[in-house]
Amino acid sequence: MREIKKKQLFTEEELVRSQILNSEQQLRRMQAQMYHAEAYQSNTIRNVDTLSMTESLDALNPFIMDFFIDPDVIQVVSAKLCFRIRPYRAYSKTVQSSESQTTSAGGGTTTTTSSGGSVELTSSSGGGITVTSQAGGGQTVTSGSSSTTTTGESHPGGVACAMITTDANGYIKIDMASQYWLRVYTDSTSQHTHGMSHYHYVTISSHTHLVTINDHTHTVQIPSHSHNVTILDHQHTVPPHTHDIAFGIYEKQPTSPQVNIYLSNNGYDFDTFLGTYTGDGEVEFATRIKGNGWKAIRFDGNELMRVVAYLIVKTDIKVVR
């Protein structure tokens, strides 16, 4: 008959670990039994209270966390504050508005700008030649006259003569350069007159007028001055109105958060400083708690943020039988 060997379910190492774990559990049970036995003999019981709060704060509005120590507590064994710094969270909401005067101001004169004098270059231009006017040629009569010469008895004398011709246009041309003297002797003449009527003609050819402008600049000189604005007494009024609701959650991330934490042993005077933190942290302050009653923890922040706080308080309470 063949012998059948049973397969072992656990290794030797696993069996040793199981025995150690069982021993630790038995040790904790024994300690709890001893504590309860001592507590029974001393008429006390261990109590654990927890409190959690989440609140927003900024540089002007702190976050205050109230808690209470029961009068039956004979000892605060542990008081641990755990907290986290989170972005500020806002919830949109609209409210109805009544008519209101938003601003009111008296009149006045205000100097808005002031400037010293200066000479400024306003424009600059190079030289050039510009045609300003244009006209065609023509013939103009500039003057006309007639003359009469009266003579009496003649006597020996001379007459200046010149060469008289006509040009291509039929106008009379007098050549004074070819003048000569003719002396005439007469005995006597009767009184008579000589008459002559003539005109002067000026011929203007077709032409234009040109103006030459040299390279130049224009400057404006502004004296020292100021401008005054007069505002009359006035006010602005906003009529009753409502705003539409925009649903949503809006968060603002703090840039450089810093929190100072204080403890109050009477709920009003925060005269116990627990520390300064720039991030998440934990604070044990059981030894700083004095007496029973209302206590409070205050968070002072330097900017808009939100703090999530969790408080764990272990106390021994007197049991009345």
trRosetta pair geometry for C-beta under 8 A, 3 or more apart (Angstrom, degrees):
i j d omega theta_ij theta_ji phi_ij phi_ji
8 11 7.5 99 120 -89 122 35
10 14 4.3 -123 -171 88 102 126
10 15 5.2 124 117 -57 126 85
10 18 7.5 -15 -174 -11 160 140
11 14 4.8 97 53 7 77 101
11 15 7.1 -140 95 -5 42 88
12 15 5.7 -56 -151 35 33 113
12 16 6.6 33 153 -20 66 104
13 16 5.8 -55 -151 34 32 110
13 17 6.5 30 153 -17 66 106
14 17 5.8 -52 -146 37 33 111
14 18 6.4 36 154 -21 64 106
15 18 5.7 -53 -149 35 31 113
15 19 6.6 32 153 -19 63 104
16 19 5.8 -55 -151 34 32 111
16 20 6.5 31 152 -18 66 104
17 20 5.7 -53 -148 36 33 110
17 21 6.3 33 154 -19 66 106
18 21 5.8 -53 -145 37 31 111
18 22 6.3 32 155 -18 64 106
19 22 5.8 -54 -148 37 31 111
19 23 6.4 34 151 -23 63 105
20 23 5.5 -56 -152 33 32 114
20 24 6.6 33 151 -20 66 101
21 24 5.7 -50 -149 33 34 110
21 25 6.5 31 154 -15 65 105
22 25 5.8 -54 -148 39 33 111
22 26 6.2 34 153 -19 65 107
23 26 5.7 -55 -148 39 31 112
23 27 6.3 36 151 -24 64 104
24 27 5.5 -52 -148 33 32 114
24 28 6.6 31 154 -17 65 102
25 28 5.8 -51 -148 35 33 109
25 29 6.4 33 153 -18 64 105
26 29 5.7 -54 -148 37 33 113
26 30 6.3 35 152 -22 65 106
27 30 5.6 -55 -150 35 31 113
27 31 6.5 32 152 -19 65 104
28 31 5.6 -51 -146 35 34 111
28 32 6.4 34 154 -18 65 104
29 32 5.7 -53 -147 37 32 111
29 33 6.3 33 153 -19 64 106
30 33 5.7 -53 -148 36 31 112
30 34 6.4 32 153 -19 65 105
31 34 5.6 -54 -147 36 32 111
31 35 6.3 33 152 -21 66 104
32 35 5.6 -51 -146 34 32 111
32 36 6.3 28 157 -15 66 106
33 36 5.9 -54 -145 39 30 107
33 37 6.2 33 153 -22 63 107
34 37 5.6 -55 -148 35 30 114
34 38 6.4 28 154 -16 65 104
35 38 5.8 -57 -150 39 31 107
35 39 6.0 29 152 -18 67 109
35 46 7.3 -13 159 -14 129 131
36 39 5.5 -51 -139 40 33 112
36 40 6.1 39 156 -25 64 103
37 40 5.7 -50 -148 32 28 112
37 41 6.5 26 152 -16 61 105
38 41 5.7 -57 -151 38 33 109
38 42 6.1 9 157 1 69 111
39 42 6.0 -66 -138 52 30 94
39 43 7.7 -112 169 59 58 5
39 44 4.9 -102 -146 77 83 72
39 45 5.7 92 175 -89 135 47
39 46 7.0 -95 -95 -18 147 81
39 316 7.9 -145 -120 -147 106 104
39 319 7.7 79 161 -1 93 131
40 43 7.6 29 -171 -75 27 38
43 318 6.1 26 123 -162 97 72
43 319 4.7 -139 -178 61 70 86
43 320 7.5 61 -180 -80 122 28
43 321 6.7 -112 -125 -10 112 106
44 74 6.4 -86 -113 38 120 133
44 316 4.8 11 179 177 128 105
44 317 6.5 147 -157 73 71 38
44 318 5.8 -43 -99 -100 73 44
44 319 6.2 -170 -93 -1 15 92
45 316 7.2 153 73 -156 29 61
45 317 5.3 -28 63 62 83 92
45 319 5.3 79 -15 -55 105 115
46 77 7.2 -4 -136 -7 98 154
46 314 6.7 -6 -172 -172 96 97
46 315 7.6 158 -154 86 52 37
46 316 5.9 -34 -96 -99 59 68
46 317 7.8 153 -105 15 10 81
47 73 7.7 -102 49 -101 126 94
47 314 7.2 162 85 -154 47 51
47 315 5.2 -19 63 66 97 85
47 316 7.5 153 16 -103 81 18
47 317 5.0 37 -10 -13 127 121
48 312 6.9 -14 -169 -169 96 89
48 313 7.4 155 -156 83 48 48
48 314 5.2 -16 -102 -101 75 76
49 67 7.7 137 121 -166 132 119
49 312 7.6 159 85 -155 51 42
49 313 4.6 -12 62 62 98 100
49 314 8.0 -174 24 -77 67 31
49 315 7.2 10 3 9 107 109
50 310 7.1 -12 -168 -174 97 88
50 311 6.8 155 -157 85 48 58
50 312 5.4 -9 -104 -103 81 69
50 313 7.7 -176 -77 23 35 70
51 65 7.4 138 123 177 125 111
51 67 5.5 -156 14 -100 164 114
51 310 7.5 163 86 -156 48 44
51 311 4.4 -7 59 57 95 107
51 313 7.7 19 4 0 104 108
52 308 7.7 -2 -171 -178 97 81
52 309 6.9 170 -151 93 52 56
52 310 4.7 -8 -104 -107 88 76
52 311 7.4 -169 -74 21 42 68
53 63 7.9 165 121 172 121 113
53 65 5.2 -177 42 -117 146 105
53 308 7.9 -179 95 -151 44 44
53 309 5.2 -5 61 60 83 101
54 86 8.0 -12 -150 38 108 139
54 306 6.7 22 -180 173 91 106
54 307 7.2 -173 -144 92 53 47
54 308 4.8 -9 -104 -106 94 71
54 309 7.4 176 -81 21 43 68
55 63 4.2 149 92 -136 123 115
55 65 7.8 -164 12 -71 134 86
55 299 8.0 152 75 47 111 129
55 306 7.1 -171 102 -151 27 72
55 307 6.2 -12 62 57 71 87
55 309 7.9 -18 21 10 93 111
56 61 8.0 30 112 100 80 120
56 63 7.3 176 86 -80 19 114
56 88 5.5 71 -136 -137 116 86
56 89 7.0 -138 -75 44 120 67
56 304 7.3 -1 -176 -164 107 77
56 305 7.1 174 -150 94 68 34
56 306 4.8 -41 -96 -97 70 79
56 307 7.9 149 -105 14 22 70
57 61 5.8 -149 -144 100 63 76
57 62 5.6 14 -143 -150 127 28
57 63 4.2 -93 -55 -32 128 96
57 299 5.9 -165 -4 101 168 105
57 300 7.6 -146 163 -137 140 23
57 301 4.5 129 110 11 111 126
57 304 7.9 179 95 -137 39 40
57 305 6.3 -19 64 65 77 77
57 306 7.6 137 17 -105 69 32
57 307 6.4 2 13 -1 118 112
58 61 5.5 43 43 41 82 88
58 88 7.9 23 -71 -95 95 140
58 301 6.0 -74 -132 84 15 115
58 303 6.2 -33 -144 173 77 25
58 304 4.6 -10 -97 -85 107 61
58 305 7.3 139 -89 16 56 64
59 301 6.6 -95 -72 99 45 71
59 302 5.6 24 -91 -159 94 33
59 303 6.3 12 -42 -78 97 34
62 298 5.2 21 152 -173 143 98
62 299 5.9 163 -170 77 88 53
62 300 5.0 -41 -107 -92 114 62
62 301 7.2 155 -117 10 60 75
63 298 7.2 149 80 -158 49 52
63 299 4.2 -6 59 53 100 111
63 301 7.5 47 -1 -17 102 110
63 307 5.4 -167 52 43 166 127
63 309 7.7 164 131 -17 131 133
64 296 5.6 -4 -173 -176 99 121
64 297 7.3 157 -156 81 51 46
64 298 5.1 -16 -103 -103 77 78
64 299 7.7 -152 -69 22 34 70
65 296 6.6 150 78 -160 47 66
65 297 4.5 -14 61 60 103 96
65 298 7.7 -169 22 -76 70 32
65 299 7.5 52 -10 -13 104 100
65 309 5.6 -88 -76 93 156 154
65 311 6.9 158 146 -33 137 134
66 267 6.6 35 -129 -133 103 99
66 294 6.5 -26 -162 -162 105 100
66 295 7.4 144 -158 83 56 48
66 296 4.9 -29 -101 -101 62 90
67 294 7.9 146 83 -154 34 55
67 295 5.4 -23 70 69 81 96
67 296 7.3 157 21 -91 65 39
67 297 7.5 23 6 -4 108 98
67 311 6.0 -111 -64 111 151 159
67 313 6.9 152 160 -28 146 146
68 293 7.1 -69 -148 170 75 26
68 294 5.8 -33 -103 -99 78 55
68 295 7.1 169 -94 21 25 79
69 73 5.4 -87 179 40 89 148
69 76 6.9 -52 -127 -76 129 117
69 289 6.9 132 -64 175 150 133
69 291 7.4 142 78 119 141 51
69 292 4.6 -136 105 -140 104 60
69 293 6.3 -3 57 34 90 30
69 295 6.2 56 -14 -13 103 119
69 313 7.7 -128 -96 175 82 151
69 315 7.2 151 -144 -93 87 152
70 73 4.9 116 66 -23 79 97
70 292 6.7 -55 100 -152 23 119
70 315 7.4 154 38 103 99 160
70 317 6.7 8 80 -114 133 113
71 292 4.9 112 -101 143 50 162
71 293 7.6 43 -75 -60 79 64
72 317 4.9 40 121 -159 105 93
72 318 5.2 -131 -173 46 83 85
72 320 8.0 -95 -130 -22 124 104
73 76 6.6 41 161 -66 132 71
73 292 6.1 152 52 -104 103 108
73 315 4.3 -43 -135 177 117 138
73 316 7.0 106 -157 70 68 47
73 317 5.6 -49 -94 -95 54 71
73 318 7.9 -179 -108 -1 8 80
74 316 5.4 -54 60 98 91 96
74 317 7.0 137 5 -128 83 20
74 318 5.1 89 -37 -46 120 97
75 315 6.6 162 87 -158 51 67
75 316 4.4 17 52 39 99 111
76 79 5.8 -3 170 -37 123 110
76 286 4.8 -170 125 -157 104 93
76 289 5.1 11 38 70 168 139
76 313 6.8 -53 -147 -166 100 97
76 314 7.5 110 -171 81 56 55
76 315 5.4 -35 -108 -102 53 88
77 286 6.7 -60 110 -149 23 154
77 314 4.3 -57 68 108 110 102
77 315 6.2 -177 7 -99 86 25
77 316 6.1 93 -43 -26 109 89
78 284 7.0 -53 -157 -145 83 103
78 286 5.2 -90 -131 -58 24 142
78 312 7.2 -10 116 114 107 93
78 313 7.2 180 94 -148 62 36
78 314 4.2 32 44 37 94 112
79 284 6.9 123 76 -160 59 55
79 285 5.3 -60 92 70 112 70
79 286 4.2 147 15 -80 89 69
79 289 5.9 97 -8 -28 158 134
79 311 7.4 -10 -169 -169 80 95
79 312 7.5 170 -148 88 36 54
79 313 5.0 9 -110 -112 79 80
79 314 7.7 -139 -62 30 48 64
80 282 6.4 -8 -173 -171 99 101
80 283 7.2 156 -156 81 52 46
80 284 5.3 -22 -100 -97 76 73
80 311 7.4 162 85 -153 51 49
80 312 4.8 -5 58 59 98 100
80 313 8.0 -167 26 -73 60 43
81 261 7.5 164 105 -171 153 151
81 274 7.7 30 43 162 144 158
81 282 6.9 160 85 -156 54 50
81 283 4.5 -7 57 57 104 97
81 284 8.0 -167 21 -73 70 27
81 285 6.8 8 -1 11 111 114
81 297 6.3 147 -109 -126 148 164
81 309 6.6 -23 -167 -162 94 102
81 310 7.6 146 -160 78 48 48
81 311 5.4 -14 -105 -103 71 79
82 281 7.7 -161 -143 103 49 41
82 282 5.0 -11 -101 -105 75 85
82 309 7.3 147 84 -158 50 51
82 310 4.6 -18 67 64 99 99
82 311 7.8 -170 27 -75 68 33
82 312 7.5 30 0 -1 105 103
83 259 7.8 -107 114 105 143 162
83 277 7.8 127 76 80 117 158
83 280 6.7 -166 98 -145 56 62
83 281 6.2 -1 57 58 88 72
83 282 7.9 166 19 -86 65 42
83 299 7.5 167 -155 -93 162 136
83 307 5.7 -6 -171 -175 118 102
83 308 6.5 157 -156 84 62 52
83 309 4.5 -14 -102 -103 98 72
83 310 7.1 -179 -77 21 50 66
84 280 4.5 -6 -113 -107 68 105
84 307 7.2 155 76 -156 45 56
84 308 4.6 -6 54 57 96 104
85 254 7.0 -64 163 39 117 141
85 257 5.0 158 -179 113 149 157
85 259 6.7 -160 -85 -24 119 131
85 277 7.9 -173 -38 118 123 107
85 279 6.1 -114 25 -141 122 35
85 280 6.4 -134 12 -64 78 59
85 305 5.8 -19 -164 172 95 137
85 306 7.6 128 -166 76 50 50
85 307 6.1 -27 -104 -102 56 72
86 89 7.7 -10 123 -25 113 105
86 305 7.0 135 70 178 44 84
86 306 4.4 -43 79 81 94 100
86 307 7.1 167 24 -90 84 21
86 308 5.9 53 -11 -14 127 104
87 251 4.2 59 121 178 131 110
87 252 5.9 173 -175 74 96 35
87 253 4.6 -49 -107 -92 114 53
87 254 6.8 -165 -113 -6 56 73
87 305 7.1 -92 -137 -139 22 65
87 306 6.3 11 92 23 30 109
88 251 6.5 151 79 -156 51 58
88 252 4.4 -10 57 54 107 96
88 254 7.1 99 -19 -52 93 86
88 304 4.5 -23 -47 151 155 97
88 305 5.5 -107 -56 -113 87 17
88 306 5.2 146 -104 -32 41 92
89 249 6.2 -14 -164 -174 102 101
89 250 7.3 144 -156 79 51 45
89 251 5.2 -20 -97 -98 68 81
89 306 5.7 13 6 -51 89 154
90 249 7.5 151 75 -161 45 53
90 250 4.7 -23 62 67 96 98
90 251 7.6 179 18 -80 72 32
90 252 7.5 38 -7 -9 109 103
91 248 8.0 177 -141 88 54 41
91 249 6.2 -24 -96 -107 71 67
91 250 7.8 178 -79 23 24 80
92 245 6.8 130 122 -168 106 67
92 246 4.7 -68 155 78 163 80
92 247 6.4 -153 62 -109 117 18
92 248 5.8 39 4 51 123 77
92 250 7.0 78 -47 -8 91 117
93 245 7.1 -14 -137 -127 34 93
94 242 6.4 70 154 180 126 83
94 243 4.1 -153 -136 79 116 91
94 244 6.5 -170 -66 98 157 12
94 245 5.0 -115 2 -79 117 67
95 242 8.0 -138 108 -135 28 73
95 243 7.5 23 41 32 47 107
96 240 7.5 11 174 -170 90 97
96 242 5.2 -30 -109 -96 70 94
97 100 7.2 -84 175 3 99 115
97 238 7.2 -35 140 123 136 120
97 240 6.0 177 97 -145 68 54
97 241 5.4 -4 58 57 113 67
97 242 7.0 179 17 -82 81 41
97 243 8.0 61 -12 -19 113 92
98 240 5.3 -22 -136 -100 35 98
99 237 6.6 14 -174 177 96 103
99 238 6.9 -179 -144 90 53 56
99 239 5.4 -23 -103 -139 95 42
99 240 5.1 -58 -45 -42 73 77
100 237 7.3 179 91 -151 32 67
100 238 5.8 -6 59 55 78 97
101 104 6.2 21 158 -48 124 107
101 235 5.7 -16 -157 172 112 127
101 236 7.4 127 -161 78 62 48
101 237 5.5 -39 -102 -100 62 77
102 236 5.1 -40 57 90 104 100
102 237 7.1 165 6 -109 84 23
102 238 5.3 64 -37 -13 121 110
103 235 6.3 -176 93 -147 58 62
103 236 4.9 31 45 32 95 104
104 234 7.7 -162 -143 101 50 43
104 235 4.2 -8 -103 -103 76 106
105 231 7.2 -13 115 130 125 126
105 233 7.0 -158 102 -140 54 51
105 234 6.2 -2 59 58 86 74
105 235 7.3 158 18 -83 60 59
106 233 5.0 -21 -140 -104 48 93
107 230 6.9 17 -177 176 104 84
107 231 5.8 -173 -142 98 60 58
107 232 4.6 -23 -99 -142 114 32
107 233 4.5 -66 -29 -39 87 67
107 234 7.8 88 -74 -12 74 79
108 230 7.3 -160 103 -146 30 58
108 231 5.8 -1 53 55 70 94
109 228 5.3 5 -178 -177 106 115
109 229 7.1 160 -154 80 57 38
109 230 4.8 -24 -98 -97 80 77
109 231 7.8 175 -85 17 31 67
110 228 7.0 151 75 -155 35 65
110 229 5.3 -22 62 62 88 90
110 230 7.9 165 17 -87 67 30
110 231 6.8 17 1 -2 111 110
111 114 6.2 23 164 -53 121 104
111 226 5.3 -15 -151 167 111 133
111 227 7.2 123 -156 75 61 49
111 228 5.7 -40 -95 -98 59 71
112 227 5.3 -43 56 90 98 101
112 228 7.2 150 5 -120 84 20
112 229 5.1 49 -33 -5 124 117
113 226 6.5 -180 94 -151 53 66
113 227 4.9 27 49 32 91 110
114 225 7.7 -158 -147 105 55 40
114 226 4.1 -16 -104 -103 77 102
114 227 7.8 -142 -69 19 45 66
115 118 7.9 -70 159 1 105 110
115 222 7.4 -10 115 128 125 127
115 224 6.9 -159 104 -142 55 54
115 225 6.1 -2 61 60 86 71
115 226 7.2 158 18 -87 61 52
116 224 4.7 -24 -142 -106 48 96
117 221 7.1 18 -176 176 105 82
117 222 5.9 -172 -142 100 61 59
117 223 4.4 -28 -98 -147 117 34
117 224 4.3 -67 -29 -39 84 66
117 225 7.7 84 -75 -12 72 78
118 221 7.6 -158 102 -147 34 55
118 222 5.7 2 52 55 71 96
119 219 5.4 17 178 175 99 123
119 220 7.3 169 -152 83 56 38
119 221 4.8 -21 -101 -100 82 78
119 222 7.8 176 -86 19 32 66
120 219 6.7 159 78 -154 36 75
120 220 5.6 -19 61 61 88 87
120 221 8.0 163 17 -90 65 31
120 222 6.8 13 3 0 111 110
121 124 6.6 12 174 -51 117 104
121 217 5.8 -36 -144 178 103 132
121 218 7.6 114 -159 77 58 52
121 219 5.8 -43 -98 -100 51 80
122 218 5.2 -52 62 98 100 99
122 219 6.7 149 6 -121 87 25
122 220 5.0 55 -36 -6 129 110
123 217 6.8 173 92 -156 51 64
123 218 4.7 21 52 38 92 112
124 216 7.8 -162 -148 104 56 40
124 217 4.5 -19 -105 -107 78 91
124 218 7.6 -143 -70 21 41 69
125 128 8.0 -70 158 3 105 112
125 213 7.5 -13 116 131 124 128
125 215 7.2 -161 104 -143 55 52
125 216 6.2 -3 62 62 87 72
125 217 7.4 159 20 -91 63 43
126 215 4.9 -25 -144 -107 50 91
127 212 7.1 16 -177 176 106 82
127 213 5.7 -174 -145 100 61 61
127 214 4.6 -30 -100 -149 116 30
127 215 4.4 -64 -30 -41 88 65
127 216 7.6 87 -76 -10 72 79
128 212 7.5 -163 102 -148 32 55
128 213 5.6 0 54 56 71 97
129 210 5.4 0 -176 -174 106 114
129 211 7.2 158 -155 79 56 40
129 212 5.1 -23 -100 -98 79 73
129 213 7.7 180 -84 18 29 70
130 210 7.2 147 72 -156 37 63
130 211 5.2 -22 62 62 90 93
130 213 6.6 25 -2 -6 112 112
131 134 6.6 16 171 -55 119 103
131 208 5.4 -31 -145 174 107 134
131 209 7.3 116 -159 74 60 54
131 210 6.1 -40 -97 -100 56 69
132 209 5.2 -51 60 95 98 104
132 210 7.3 150 7 -119 88 18
132 211 5.0 56 -33 -9 125 116
133 208 6.9 172 92 -156 48 66
133 209 4.8 22 52 34 88 116
134 207 7.8 -159 -148 107 59 41
134 208 4.4 -21 -105 -106 80 91
134 209 7.6 -140 -71 18 42 71
135 204 7.8 -8 113 131 121 128
135 206 7.2 -155 107 -144 54 55
135 207 6.4 -1 63 62 83 71
135 208 7.6 155 21 -92 60 43
136 206 4.7 -26 -144 -108 52 94
137 203 7.1 20 -179 173 109 80
137 204 5.5 -171 -144 104 65 61
137 205 4.3 -33 -98 -153 124 28
137 206 4.3 -70 -24 -39 88 61
137 207 7.4 84 -74 -12 76 80
138 203 7.6 -157 104 -150 31 56
138 204 5.7 1 52 57 68 96
139 201 5.9 -6 -173 -172 104 109
139 202 7.3 159 -155 81 55 43
139 203 5.1 -22 -102 -103 79 73
139 204 7.7 -178 -83 20 29 69
140 201 7.4 147 76 -157 40 60
140 202 5.2 -22 65 64 92 93
140 203 7.9 170 21 -87 69 27
140 204 6.7 25 0 -4 113 109
141 144 6.6 2 172 -44 120 106
141 199 5.7 -36 -147 -179 108 128
141 200 7.3 120 -160 76 60 55
141 201 6.1 -38 -100 -101 59 67
142 200 5.1 -46 59 92 100 106
142 201 7.4 156 8 -116 87 16
142 202 5.2 56 -34 -8 123 116
143 199 7.0 175 94 -151 48 63
143 200 5.0 25 52 32 86 112
144 197 7.7 19 178 -178 95 86
144 198 7.2 -162 -147 103 65 40
144 199 4.2 -21 -102 -102 90 87
144 200 7.5 -149 -72 16 50 67
145 197 7.5 -159 106 -144 38 57
145 198 6.7 -9 62 61 71 73
145 199 8.0 145 16 -90 55 47
146 195 6.7 3 179 -172 106 93
146 196 6.7 175 -153 91 64 45
146 197 4.0 -19 -101 -99 100 80
146 198 7.6 140 -93 14 52 57
147 195 7.3 168 88 -149 47 50
147 196 5.4 -7 55 57 89 92
148 193 5.3 -5 -175 -177 100 123
148 194 7.0 156 -158 77 50 48
148 195 5.1 -14 -102 -98 79 76
149 193 6.4 153 78 -159 47 66
149 194 4.3 -5 53 51 104 100
149 195 8.0 -160 21 -67 68 34
150 191 7.1 11 -177 -175 92 96
150 192 7.7 -174 -145 99 57 30
150 193 4.9 -28 -94 -99 67 87
151 154 6.8 25 159 -76 125 84
151 189 7.1 13 117 87 116 129
151 191 6.8 -174 92 -143 53 57
151 192 6.1 -8 55 60 93 70
151 193 7.5 164 13 -94 72 36
151 194 7.5 41 -11 -11 110 100
152 191 5.1 -16 -117 -99 55 93
153 188 5.2 -39 -145 -143 98 85
153 189 6.4 149 -140 47 40 64
153 191 7.8 -39 -42 -69 51 73
154 157 7.3 -112 -170 17 88 111
154 186 4.5 22 99 74 130 127
154 187 8.0 71 76 77 94 26
154 188 6.5 156 44 -141 75 28
154 189 4.4 47 -4 9 111 111
155 186 7.6 -106 -94 66 8 82
156 183 7.4 18 -178 -179 89 98
156 184 7.6 -169 -145 95 55 47
156 185 4.8 -7 -111 -115 94 77
156 186 7.5 173 -82 32 49 55
157 183 7.3 -151 121 -144 27 69
157 184 6.8 -8 70 58 64 79
158 181 4.8 3 177 -173 132 107
158 182 6.4 150 -160 76 76 37
158 183 4.4 -41 -96 -94 88 67
158 184 7.2 137 -111 13 35 69
159 181 7.2 145 71 -155 39 59
159 182 5.0 -23 60 62 91 93
159 183 7.9 173 16 -86 67 24
159 184 6.4 21 -5 -1 108 116
160 179 5.5 11 178 180 96 124
160 180 7.7 166 -153 84 57 24
160 181 6.0 -35 -98 -97 59 68
161 179 6.2 162 85 -152 43 70
161 180 5.6 -21 62 61 96 71
161 181 7.4 157 16 -101 83 17
161 182 5.6 40 -15 -8 124 115
162 174 5.6 50 113 -174 137 92
162 175 6.1 -179 171 77 100 55
162 176 5.2 -40 -126 -106 141 47
162 178 6.2 107 -158 75 65 75
162 179 4.2 -33 -89 -89 80 87
163 174 7.6 140 81 -163 55 47
163 175 4.0 -16 69 59 105 114
163 178 4.0 21 -11 73 119 135
163 179 7.7 -119 -3 -67 69 48
164 172 6.5 -17 -169 -168 98 101
164 173 7.3 150 -159 80 49 51
164 174 5.6 -17 -106 -106 75 68
164 175 7.5 -156 -74 20 28 77
165 172 7.8 147 87 -158 32 54
165 173 5.0 -24 74 66 80 103
165 175 6.8 28 12 -15 104 112
166 170 5.8 -12 180 -148 124 34
166 171 6.6 153 -155 75 76 30
166 172 5.9 -46 -99 -100 73 44
166 173 6.3 147 -116 11 17 90
167 170 7.3 -50 69 16 65 17
167 171 5.2 -4 36 57 105 86
167 173 5.3 94 -43 -40 90 126
171 201 7.3 -114 -117 44 138 136
175 178 4.8 30 116 18 112 108
176 179 5.4 -10 -165 -30 56 118
186 189 6.1 15 139 -40 147 100
189 192 7.1 -67 147 9 115 111
204 207 7.3 -89 169 10 91 118
213 216 7.2 -89 168 11 91 120
222 225 7.2 -90 167 12 92 118
231 234 7.3 -89 167 10 90 119
238 241 7.2 -81 163 11 96 118
252 304 5.7 13 92 107 134 126
254 257 4.0 59 121 -60 148 102
254 303 5.3 137 -139 90 102 117
254 304 6.6 -168 -90 81 89 57
254 305 4.3 -8 -52 -85 137 107
255 303 6.8 -17 34 89 85 171
256 278 7.5 -36 180 -150 69 112
256 302 7.5 -39 99 87 83 132
256 303 7.4 92 63 6 63 140
257 278 6.3 138 90 -158 69 61
257 279 7.7 112 78 -79 109 46
257 301 6.7 -39 -155 -151 89 105
257 302 6.9 160 -151 48 42 95
257 303 6.4 -113 -102 52 64 102
257 305 5.1 70 -116 -78 127 156
258 276 6.5 0 -176 -175 98 101
258 277 7.5 161 -155 85 54 39
258 278 5.3 -24 -100 -98 70 78
258 301 7.1 137 77 -152 51 56
258 302 4.6 30 54 1 96 129
259 276 7.1 162 84 -155 46 54
259 277 5.1 -19 62 64 96 88
259 278 7.6 172 18 -85 74 28
259 299 5.3 -24 -162 -164 115 96
259 300 6.8 141 -159 71 57 49
259 301 5.4 -24 -99 -93 77 71
259 302 7.9 -123 -69 -3 41 82
259 305 7.9 -103 -69 77 106 146
259 307 6.9 100 -111 -92 151 133
260 273 7.4 -43 -178 -145 100 96
260 275 7.7 -161 -145 106 55 33
260 276 5.2 -22 -98 -101 72 80
260 299 7.6 141 72 -160 46 45
260 300 4.4 -17 59 60 97 108
261 273 7.7 110 84 -166 57 55
261 274 4.2 -53 102 68 103 112
261 275 5.8 4 45 58 106 68
261 276 7.7 -174 12 -83 76 31
261 277 7.0 24 -15 6 113 110
261 283 6.5 -141 99 -36 157 165
261 297 6.5 -10 -167 -174 97 99
261 298 7.2 156 -153 80 48 52
261 299 5.9 -15 -100 -101 75 64
261 300 7.8 -161 -72 21 29 77
262 270 3.7 67 130 173 134 115
262 271 7.6 90 -171 6 114 11
262 272 6.3 129 -168 74 69 55
262 273 5.8 -37 -106 -102 76 50
262 274 6.5 -178 -99 7 20 91
262 297 7.3 157 81 -158 48 51
262 298 4.6 -11 59 57 98 103
262 300 7.1 42 -4 -12 108 110
263 270 6.8 144 72 -147 19 75
263 272 4.0 -36 63 79 96 117
263 273 7.9 -134 18 -49 80 8
263 274 5.6 89 -25 -45 101 115
263 285 6.1 -175 -67 161 151 152
263 288 5.7 94 66 127 162 129
263 289 7.6 -104 174 -84 140 65
263 295 7.1 -16 -171 -176 90 105
263 296 7.5 154 -158 84 47 50
263 297 5.9 -21 -102 -103 65 70
263 298 7.9 -162 -72 18 21 78
264 267 5.6 143 118 -74 124 8
264 268 6.1 168 -172 46 142 26
264 269 5.6 144 -137 73 101 42
264 270 4.6 -62 -64 -86 98 60
264 271 7.3 84 -110 14 65 66
264 272 7.3 -176 -73 27 28 97
264 295 6.4 161 86 -163 67 56
264 296 4.3 2 50 56 115 94
264 297 7.7 -152 19 -70 79 26
264 298 6.9 60 -19 -17 108 107
265 269 7.8 -28 44 72 71 91
265 271 8.0 -53 14 48 96 96
265 272 6.9 75 -28 -11 97 132
265 289 6.7 149 -113 -150 96 50
265 290 4.6 10 -147 51 149 97
265 291 6.5 89 175 45 111 101
265 295 6.1 -19 -125 -115 37 89
266 269 5.8 32 48 29 112 93
266 293 7.2 3 -129 104 53 129
266 294 6.9 42 176 80 35 89
266 295 7.9 29 -19 -102 10 49
267 293 7.4 -96 -23 135 115 99
267 294 3.6 8 -59 120 134 117
267 295 6.4 -110 -69 -98 71 9
267 296 5.0 96 -131 -19 51 114
268 296 7.8 94 -39 24 25 138
270 296 7.2 -78 -85 92 95 105
270 298 4.9 -38 -108 19 152 137
272 285 8.0 118 137 -167 131 130
272 288 5.5 133 179 178 146 123
274 283 5.3 47 168 -165 124 151
274 285 5.8 -44 -119 -85 120 140
274 288 7.3 -162 -93 54 93 173
274 297 7.7 -15 4 -140 152 99
275 281 7.7 -129 102 146 134 157
275 283 6.4 -168 29 -105 127 123
277 280 7.8 -82 167 107 132 7
277 281 4.4 -106 -128 -8 148 147
285 288 4.4 -43 -177 34 91 121
285 289 6.8 103 127 -36 86 85
286 289 6.1 -49 -161 15 39 112
289 295 6.5 -28 -132 -106 103 153
297 309 7.4 -179 92 -173 136 155
297 311 7.4 175 4 -85 145 133
299 307 5.3 -48 136 10 173 171
299 309 7.4 -149 -41 -62 137 135
301 304 7.8 109 119 -92 138 10
301 305 5.4 -155 -153 39 154 113
301 307 7.6 -158 -61 -40 125 119
